[in-house]
Amino acid sequence: MSAEKQQKWFQARLRWAMMEEGRGLIRWQESEHIFRSDSRATAFQEALRIGRAKEYSLIPDERNEVAIDYRFAEVTSLEEPGRECTAFEVYLGERKATERIDFDHAFDPEAGVPMSVF
């Protein structure tokens, strides 16, 4: 059995803190990361690596009056859906509609081609 087949899927929710110099915490940011790993322990280490890799700072300049740091705060959850899992759902929330669509409108999702994000 190859090493890839022995790995399991993991889903980690990570949280970053947006910190403003002089004010402290001003916002939380969270995201889901889905990856394969050998075990829960190595999956946790991978989640920590991902979280640290996404930290950054904005230093004061003509656009920013104060320093702002995006700091990795925690792994809020680490789930193991298992090897046989073939799909994941990541709920992205809701937003208010800005366009008008009548109740009788028929959507046609087959007519559109999704854009590539990579």
Residue pairs with C-beta under 8 A, 6 or more apart in sequence:
3 38
4 36
5 83
6 38
7 36
7 37
7 38
7 83
8 36
8 37
8 38
8 39
8 43
8 80
8 82
8 83
9 34
9 35
9 36
9 80
9 81
9 82
9 83
9 85
9 88
10 34
10 35
10 36
10 37
10 40
10 43
10 46
10 47
10 78
10 79
10 80
10 81
11 32
11 33
11 34
11 77
11 78
11 79
11 80
11 81
11 88
12 32
12 33
12 34
12 35
12 43
12 46
12 47
12 50
12 75
12 77
12 78
12 79
13 30
13 31
13 32
13 33
13 75
13 76
13 77
13 78
14 30
14 31
14 32
14 33
14 47
14 50
14 51
14 54
14 72
14 74
14 75
14 76
15 28
15 29
15 30
15 72
15 73
15 74
15 75
15 76
16 28
16 29
16 30
16 51
16 54
16 55
16 70
16 71
16 72
16 73
17 25
17 27
17 28
17 29
17 70
17 71
17 73
18 25
18 26
18 27
18 28
18 29
18 68
18 69
18 70
19 25
19 26
19 68
19 69
19 70
19 71
20 26
20 66
20 67
20 68
21 66
21 67
21 68
22 66
23 66
28 73
29 70
30 76
32 90
33 47
33 50
34 88
34 90
35 43
35 46
35 50
37 43
37 46
40 78
40 80
43 78
43 80
44 75
44 78
47 75
47 78
48 72
48 75
51 72
51 75
52 72
54 70
54 72
55 69
55 70
55 71
55 72
56 69
56 70
57 67
57 68
57 69
57 70
58 64
58 67
58 68
58 69
59 67
60 66
60 67
81 88
